[in-house]
Amino acid sequence: MSFSRYTFVPSTKNDLDQSFKMTSKVNVRIKNAVDLGKISVDTHTLQEGERLDTLAQLYYANASLWWVIASASGIGWSLQVPPGTLLKIPRNVSELIGYLR
């Protein structure tokens, strides 16, 4: 399944600020759905040397879905995730897409 974090953001020509705000709203919706139990997740404690993209490849067979893990875990910028961070990894990406539509 191929989609990006911008799939659910309405296209706005030449308005990067608006696009950023809409993307942020998608991230918040995912986090809230996870917190409310509307999206089932597995947990994973980040180990030294692990990255969100490699975990996305492991769980979803698609490294570009790293942002799904970041959103579900409430991580704003994936490069600042220290070892020991408890990640929430949505079990079913189709379930997540259904929730966002």
Backbone as CSV, one residue per row, in Angstrom:
resi,resn,N_x,N_y,N_z,CA_x,CA_y,CA_z,C_x,C_y,C_z
1,MET,0.850,-1.165,0.000,0.000,0.000,0.000,0.901,1.233,0.000
2,SER,0.630,2.130,-0.917,1.477,3.306,-1.024,0.661,4.575,-0.819
3,PHE,1.062,5.338,0.166,0.493,6.656,0.396,1.492,7.421,1.241
4,SER,1.304,8.721,1.320,2.241,9.522,2.094,1.481,10.316,3.145
5,ARG,2.224,11.015,3.975,1.573,11.821,4.998,0.829,12.998,4.397
6,TYR,1.024,13.262,3.105,0.333,14.367,2.440,-0.926,13.903,1.709
7,THR,-1.189,12.605,1.694,-2.343,12.058,1.000,-3.646,12.674,1.501
8,PHE,-3.725,12.936,2.789,-4.970,13.410,3.391,-4.988,14.920,3.575
9,VAL,-4.056,15.606,2.919,-3.958,17.059,3.003,-4.457,17.637,1.692
10,PRO,-5.481,18.506,1.733,-5.963,19.116,0.499,-4.836,19.900,-0.179
11,SER,-4.805,19.819,-1.496,-3.784,20.528,-2.255,-4.016,22.035,-2.187
12,THR,-2.993,22.753,-1.780,-3.074,24.213,-1.736,-1.847,24.749,-2.458
13,LYS,-2.066,25.318,-3.607,-0.960,25.818,-4.412,-0.268,26.973,-3.709
14,ASN,1.049,26.889,-3.679,1.899,27.963,-3.171,1.580,28.390,-1.748
15,ASP,1.025,27.508,-0.942,0.733,27.859,0.437,1.316,26.783,1.349
16,LEU,2.629,26.846,1.534,3.315,25.843,2.339,2.884,25.888,3.797
17,ASP,2.591,27.078,4.300,2.154,27.202,5.688,0.843,26.452,5.905
18,GLN,-0.089,26.595,4.998,-1.372,25.897,5.107,-1.171,24.388,4.989
19,SER,-0.302,23.964,4.080,-0.021,22.536,3.930,0.575,21.967,5.209
20,PHE,1.483,22.712,5.840,2.085,22.276,7.103,1.023,22.141,8.189
21,LYS,0.118,23.115,8.272,-0.947,23.062,9.287,-1.846,21.852,9.077
22,MET,-2.192,21.559,7.823,-3.068,20.426,7.538,-2.359,19.107,7.850
23,THR,-1.073,19.018,7.514,-0.317,17.811,7.828,-0.251,17.606,9.334
24,SER,-0.061,18.693,10.080,-0.035,18.616,11.535,-1.364,18.116,12.082
25,LYS,-2.457,18.523,11.470,-3.779,18.063,11.907,-3.938,16.560,11.694
26,VAL,-3.414,16.065,10.582,-3.462,14.618,10.325,-2.680,13.894,11.413
27,ASN,-1.501,14.403,11.748,-0.689,13.781,12.798,-1.419,13.763,14.128
28,VAL,-2.085,14.856,14.469,-2.839,14.940,15.724,-4.012,13.963,15.705
29,ARG,-4.689,13.836,14.568,-5.817,12.897,14.470,-5.355,11.461,14.692
30,ILE,-4.199,11.131,14.144,-3.660,9.776,14.332,-3.332,9.552,15.806
31,LYS,-2.641,10.500,16.410,-2.256,10.383,17.832,-3.496,10.258,18.712
32,ASN,-4.498,11.094,18.473,-5.726,11.032,19.265,-6.443,9.694,19.093
33,ALA,-6.491,9.194,17.865,-7.146,7.903,17.607,-6.432,6.777,18.351
34,VAL,-5.115,6.830,18.376,-4.346,5.822,19.111,-4.640,5.938,20.599
35,ASP,-4.595,7.160,21.128,-4.837,7.372,22.555,-6.236,6.939,22.982
36,LEU,-7.215,7.081,22.084,-8.593,6.696,22.396,-8.881,5.221,22.102
37,GLY,-7.882,4.500,21.603,-8.056,3.082,21.306,-8.806,2.793,20.021
38,LYS,-8.935,3.785,19.149,-9.637,3.582,17.886,-8.753,2.938,16.828
39,ILE,-7.456,2.989,17.035,-6.486,2.338,16.153,-5.649,1.403,17.023
40,SER,-5.629,0.136,16.679,-4.873,-0.833,17.479,-3.376,-0.701,17.184
41,VAL,-2.577,-0.826,18.227,-1.131,-0.647,18.100,-0.367,-1.752,18.825
42,ASP,0.860,-1.946,18.374,1.854,-2.706,19.114,2.797,-1.672,19.710
43,THR,3.495,-2.043,20.761,4.488,-1.133,21.325,5.884,-1.684,21.065
44,HIS,6.817,-0.774,21.001,8.207,-1.143,20.729,9.095,-0.125,21.433
45,THR,10.031,-0.588,22.211,10.985,0.316,22.851,12.180,0.471,21.922
46,LEU,12.431,1.702,21.518,13.504,1.981,20.574,14.856,1.636,21.172
47,GLN,15.611,0.852,20.430,16.940,0.425,20.859,18.010,1.286,20.184
48,GLU,19.178,1.285,20.761,20.313,2.011,20.185,20.512,1.575,18.728
49,GLY,20.613,2.532,17.830,20.854,2.248,16.421,19.599,2.057,15.591
50,GLU,18.434,1.924,16.222,17.187,1.773,15.465,16.689,3.141,15.017
51,ARG,16.024,3.136,13.869,15.421,4.357,13.329,13.986,4.059,12.943
52,LEU,13.187,5.117,12.863,11.776,4.928,12.514,11.606,4.364,11.112
53,ASP,12.445,4.766,10.177,12.302,4.245,8.818,12.619,2.751,8.742
54,THR,13.598,2.304,9.497,13.913,0.870,9.477,12.817,0.062,10.176
55,LEU,12.213,0.636,11.198,11.092,-0.045,11.852,9.871,-0.097,10.934
56,ALA,9.630,0.981,10.192,8.521,0.992,9.233,8.739,-0.078,8.167
57,GLN,9.974,-0.253,7.743,10.285,-1.311,6.774,9.999,-2.683,7.380
58,LEU,10.367,-2.852,8.628,10.155,-4.123,9.322,8.662,-4.415,9.514
59,TYR,7.919,-3.435,9.983,6.498,-3.647,10.305,5.580,-3.560,9.089
60,TYR,5.903,-2.662,8.145,5.002,-2.404,7.022,5.584,-2.762,5.656
61,ALA,6.845,-3.187,5.618,7.549,-3.452,4.355,7.617,-2.194,3.491
62,ASN,7.670,-1.040,4.162,7.730,0.238,3.444,8.348,1.289,4.365
63,ALA,9.609,1.590,4.158,10.327,2.529,5.027,9.749,3.939,4.988
64,SER,9.082,4.300,3.894,8.544,5.654,3.788,7.357,5.891,4.719
65,LEU,6.871,4.848,5.363,5.761,5.007,6.316,6.249,5.279,7.735
66,TRP,7.492,5.729,7.895,8.046,6.088,9.208,7.170,7.103,9.924
67,TRP,6.547,7.993,9.165,5.738,9.062,9.753,4.496,8.510,10.467
68,VAL,4.024,7.323,10.075,2.881,6.702,10.755,3.273,6.385,12.196
69,ILE,4.459,5.819,12.372,4.958,5.503,13.715,5.191,6.785,14.501
70,ALA,5.771,7.786,13.847,6.022,9.067,14.521,4.706,9.706,14.976
71,SER,3.713,9.728,14.106,2.417,10.331,14.455,1.739,9.587,15.591
72,ALA,1.699,8.273,15.499,1.044,7.462,16.528,1.732,7.596,17.876
73,SER,3.043,7.844,17.847,3.828,7.940,19.075,3.961,9.368,19.597
74,GLY,3.411,10.335,18.877,3.490,11.728,19.306,4.881,12.329,19.148
75,ILE,5.602,11.865,18.130,6.960,12.354,17.883,6.900,13.430,16.818
76,GLY,7.407,14.606,17.160,7.360,15.724,16.226,8.426,15.676,15.155
77,TRP,9.617,15.276,15.505,10.703,15.246,14.535,11.472,13.955,14.737
78,SER,11.439,13.110,13.754,11.930,11.741,13.909,13.426,11.636,14.180
79,LEU,14.201,12.659,13.884,15.643,12.575,14.105,16.015,12.763,15.570
80,GLN,15.061,13.133,16.398,15.344,13.369,17.812,14.742,12.309,18.716
81,VAL,14.690,11.096,18.260,14.099,10.018,19.042,15.222,9.245,19.726
82,PRO,15.343,9.383,21.041,16.435,8.696,21.744,16.096,7.233,22.041
83,PRO,17.122,6.415,22.189,16.899,5.026,22.611,16.102,5.011,23.918
84,GLY,15.253,4.015,24.057,14.418,3.903,25.247,13.034,4.502,25.064
85,THR,12.812,5.216,23.957,11.503,5.803,23.680,10.504,4.686,23.385
86,LEU,9.348,4.740,24.037,8.285,3.769,23.785,7.497,4.220,22.564
87,LEU,7.535,3.415,21.531,6.831,3.730,20.291,5.507,2.991,20.235
88,LYS,4.536,3.607,19.614,3.248,2.973,19.342,3.187,2.763,17.837
89,ILE,3.068,1.525,17.434,3.108,1.174,16.021,1.747,0.615,15.602
90,PRO,0.979,1.389,14.814,-0.319,0.881,14.361,-0.179,-0.473,13.676
91,ARG,-1.040,-1.402,14.050,-0.967,-2.770,13.529,-1.412,-2.865,12.076
92,ASN,-2.372,-2.035,11.719,-2.989,-2.171,10.409,-3.074,-0.792,9.748
93,VAL,-2.268,-0.584,8.728,-2.255,0.713,8.044,-3.595,0.976,7.365
94,SER,-4.263,-0.059,6.882,-5.583,0.117,6.264,-6.588,0.654,7.271
95,GLU,-6.505,0.188,8.513,-7.372,0.689,9.576,-7.122,2.184,9.792
96,LEU,-5.866,2.572,9.775,-5.499,3.978,9.959,-6.034,4.830,8.809
97,ILE,-5.895,4.348,7.584,-6.397,5.090,6.427,-7.907,5.253,6.528
98,GLY,-8.600,4.182,6.905,-10.052,4.257,7.060,-10.460,5.280,8.086
99,TYR,-9.688,5.407,9.134,-10.009,6.382,10.167,-9.803,7.817,9.667
100,LEU,-8.828,8.027,8.821,-8.516,9.379,8.345,-9.465,9.866,7.262
101,ARG,-10.118,8.955,6.580,-11.016,9.383,5.471,-12.320,9.888,5.978
